[in-house]
Amino acid sequence: MIHEIFPVGPLQCNCSVIGDETTHEGMVIDPGDDIEDVLAVIQKHNLRVKQIVITHAHIDHIGGAMKLKAATGAPILLNPNDQALLKIMDVQAGWIGVAPPGIIQVDQNLADADTLATGKLKASVMHTPGHTEGSICLYFPAEHKLIAGDTLFAGSIGRTDLPGGSFPKIIASLHEKVLTLPDETVVVPGHGPLTTIGNERESNPFLKG
């Protein structure tokens, strides 16, 4: 598995470029900005991008998606419960002081338990509302890896005070779905350092008890 993780944009969102080393099919998760950097990583590994997956429709995760789609031809995938956030991209741009990205067109809806395939790599979609209504995580079972978006961080969880956020929902998502994964699962959060399910189960103050 090819997997490069690097921060993009003013909020340093963790963008993931994932690829199958045999077929060179690839997937990009959360291309929030700095698309030139994303394309450089794609070219470095000679990947053909098959999917642009968005964990949730906050501008720092989706802002560069249309530019990446234009460059690669790959479809944009998002859970439909975040449609309301897509409609206020100009407002979101004002929150962080960046230029609005324009209209973002989603090509495929993601639902809980969907399976995404990139070459021989397979990921399961987990709908984890709470940070936003349409937040998802992507779980690669063979690689013991979870792309968590802004649902889970090292030592913390996603904020719930923005439109579509709900503290009870994010806690339910974490306990009923995320924490059912094996302790050795590596967690790639939407921002900040990597962690594991075991570490968070043991020490995350939001998850203990």
Sequence and secondary structure as in RCSB ss.txt:
>XXXX:A:sequence
MIHEIFPVGPLQCNCSVIGDETTHEGMVIDPGDDIEDVLAVIQKHNLRVKQIVITHAHIDHIGGAMKLKAATGAP
ILLNPNDQALLKIMDVQAGWIGVAPPGIIQVDQNLADADTLATGKLKASVMHTPGHTEGSICLYFPAEHKLIAGD
TLFAGSIGRTDLPGGSFPKIIASLHEKVLTLPDETVVVPGHGPLTTIGNERESNPFLKG
>XXXX:A:secstr
 EEEEEEETTTTEEEEEEE TTT EEEEE   S HHHHHHHHHHTT EEEEEE SS  HHHHTTHHHHHHHH   
EEE GGGHHHHTTHHHHHHHHT          EE  TT EEEETTEEEEEEE TTSSTT EEEEETTTTEEEEET
SEETTEE    STT  HHHHHHHHHHTGGGS TT EEEESSS  EEHHHHHHH TTT  
